[in-house]
């Protein structure tokens, strides 16, 4: 019976540790307008993206906006790499 008690106490310790980490870690979420703008930009991408590609595009866009350097605005230079 003693090994079962040790297993239960270690399981409770593990659960308590995970709860403490989850509570102490703040949720960094982008504002809703950033998510809306990124989703709208993903819809305009041609050729049309698949669902998983849209999610990756939106995640990268949100990361760009929340990193402190928003994506460039205005006219794009399409011959930039030529």
Phi and psi in degrees as GROMACS dihedral restraints (atoms count N, CA, C in turn):
[ dihedral_restraints ]
;  ai    aj    ak    al  type     phi  dphi    fc
    3     4     5     6     1   -64.1    20    10
    4     5     6     7     1   -41.6    20    10
    6     7     8     9     1   -61.2    20    10
    7     8     9    10     1   -32.8    20    10
    9    10    11    12     1   -66.3    20    10
   10    11    12    13     1   -40.4    20    10
   12    13    14    15     1   -63.6    20    10
   13    14    15    16     1   -38.2    20    10
   15    16    17    18     1   -68.0    20    10
   16    17    18    19     1   -37.7    20    10
   18    19    20    21     1   -66.6    20    10
   19    20    21    22     1   -41.0    20    10
   21    22    23    24     1   -66.7    20    10
   22    23    24    25     1   -42.1    20    10
   24    25    26    27     1   -67.6    20    10
   25    26    27    28     1   -37.5    20    10
   27    28    29    30     1   -70.0    20    10
   28    29    30    31     1   -32.9    20    10
   30    31    32    33     1   -67.0    20    10
   31    32    33    34     1   -42.5    20    10
   33    34    35    36     1   -64.2    20    10
   34    35    36    37     1   -38.5    20    10
   36    37    38    39     1   -63.7    20    10
   37    38    39    40     1   -41.5    20    10
   39    40    41    42     1   -63.8    20    10
   40    41    42    43     1   -44.6    20    10
   42    43    44    45     1   -64.3    20    10
   43    44    45    46     1   -44.0    20    10
   45    46    47    48     1   -63.2    20    10
   46    47    48    49     1   -38.9    20    10
   48    49    50    51     1   -64.9    20    10
   49    50    51    52     1   -43.8    20    10
   51    52    53    54     1   -66.1    20    10
   52    53    54    55     1   -38.5    20    10
   54    55    56    57     1   -65.2    20    10
   55    56    57    58     1   -41.3    20    10
   57    58    59    60     1   -63.3    20    10
   58    59    60    61     1   -40.4    20    10
   60    61    62    63     1   -66.7    20    10
   61    62    63    64     1   -41.4    20    10
   63    64    65    66     1   -66.0    20    10
   64    65    66    67     1   -36.6    20    10
   66    67    68    69     1   -75.1    20    10
   67    68    69    70     1   -37.2    20    10
   69    70    71    72     1   -75.6    20    10
   70    71    72    73     1   -24.2    20    10
   72    73    74    75     1   -86.2    20    10
   73    74    75    76     1   118.2    20    10
   75    76    77    78     1   -73.5    20    10
   76    77    78    79     1   151.0    20    10
   78    79    80    81     1   -88.5    20    10
   79    80    81    82     1   115.9    20    10
   81    82    83    84     1   -93.2    20    10
   82    83    84    85     1   102.7    20    10
   84    85    86    87     1  -117.0    20    10
   85    86    87    88     1   143.9    20    10
   87    88    89    90     1   -77.5    20    10
   88    89    90    91     1   152.7    20    10
   90    91    92    93     1   -61.1    20    10
   91    92    93    94     1   155.6    20    10
   93    94    95    96     1   -62.2    20    10
   94    95    96    97     1   -33.9    20    10
   96    97    98    99     1   -67.7    20    10
   97    98    99   100     1   -30.2    20    10
   99   100   101   102     1   -69.1    20    10
  100   101   102   103     1   -44.0    20    10
  102   103   104   105     1   -62.2    20    10
  103   104   105   106     1   -40.1    20    10
  105   106   107   108     1   -65.0    20    10
  106   107   108   109     1   -43.4    20    10
  108   109   110   111     1   -64.2    20    10
  109   110   111   112     1   -40.2    20    10
  111   112   113   114     1   -69.2    20    10
  112   113   114   115     1   -38.6    20    10
  114   115   116   117     1   -66.9    20    10
  115   116   117   118     1   -38.1    20    10
  117   118   119   120     1   -65.6    20    10
  118   119   120   121     1   -38.0    20    10
  120   121   122   123     1   -67.2    20    10
  121   122   123   124     1   -35.9    20    10
  123   124   125   126     1   -67.2    20    10
  124   125   126   127     1   -32.0    20    10
  126   127   128   129     1   -69.8    20    10
  127   128   129   130     1   -30.6    20    10
  129   130   131   132     1   -80.3    20    10
  130   131   132   133     1    -8.5    20    10
  132   133   134   135     1   -70.0    20    10
  133   134   135   136     1   132.5    20    10
  135   136   137   138     1  -121.8    20    10
  136   137   138   139     1   139.0    20    10
  138   139   140   141     1   -65.4    20    10
  139   140   141   142     1   159.6    20    10
  141   142   143   144     1   -59.5    20    10
  142   143   144   145     1   134.8    20    10
  144   145   146   147     1   -85.5    20    10
  145   146   147   148     1   149.5    20    10
  147   148   149   150     1   -74.9    20    10
  148   149   150   151     1   170.7    20    10
  150   151   152   153     1   -58.8    20    10
  151   152   153   154     1   -46.2    20    10
  153   154   155   156     1   -68.0    20    10
  154   155   156   157     1   -31.7    20    10
  156   157   158   159     1   -70.9    20    10
  157   158   159   160     1   -35.7    20    10
  159   160   161   162     1   -63.7    20    10
  160   161   162   163     1   -44.5    20    10
  162   163   164   165     1   -62.3    20    10
  163   164   165   166     1   -40.8    20    10
  165   166   167   168     1   -66.7    20    10
  166   167   168   169     1   -40.1    20    10
  168   169   170   171     1   -62.9    20    10
  169   170   171   172     1   -44.6    20    10
  171   172   173   174     1   -65.3    20    10
  172   173   174   175     1   -41.6    20    10
  174   175   176   177     1   -63.2    20    10
  175   176   177   178     1   -41.9    20    10
  177   178   179   180     1   -67.3    20    10
  178   179   180   181     1   -39.3    20    10
  180   181   182   183     1   -63.7    20    10
  181   182   183   184     1   -44.8    20    10
  183   184   185   186     1   -63.4    20    10
  184   185   186   187     1   -39.7    20    10
  186   187   188   189     1   -63.5    20    10
  187   188   189   190     1   -39.2    20    10
  189   190   191   192     1   -64.0    20    10
  190   191   192   193     1   -43.1    20    10
  192   193   194   195     1   -70.1    20    10
  193   194   195   196     1   -37.2    20    10
  195   196   197   198     1   -87.1    20    10
  196   197   198   199     1    -5.6    20    10
  198   199   200   201     1   -80.6    20    10
  199   200   201   202     1    -4.9    20    10
  201   202   203   204     1    99.0    20    10
  202   203   204   205     1    -9.4    20    10
  204   205   206   207     1  -124.2    20    10
  205   206   207   208     1    97.5    20    10
  207   208   209   210     1   -67.2    20    10
  208   209   210   211     1   157.0    20    10
  210   211   212   213     1   -59.9    20    10
  211   212   213   214     1   151.6    20    10
  213   214   215   216     1   -64.1    20    10
  214   215   216   217     1   147.7    20    10
  216   217   218   219     1  -111.1    20    10
  217   218   219   220     1   167.5    20    10
  219   220   221   222     1    94.6    20    10
  220   221   222   223     1  -164.1    20    10
  222   223   224   225     1   -70.2    20    10
  223   224   225   226     1   138.0    20    10
  225   226   227   228     1   -91.9    20    10
  226   227   228   229     1   142.4    20    10
  228   229   230   231     1   -94.0    20    10
  229   230   231   232     1   106.2    20    10
  231   232   233   234     1   -80.6    20    10
  232   233   234   235     1   -17.2    20    10
  234   235   236   237     1  -102.7    20    10
  235   236   237   238     1    30.9    20    10
  237   238   239   240     1   -65.8    20    10
  238   239   240   241     1   -36.1    20    10
  240   241   242   243     1  -100.7    20    10
  241   242   243   244     1    17.8    20    10
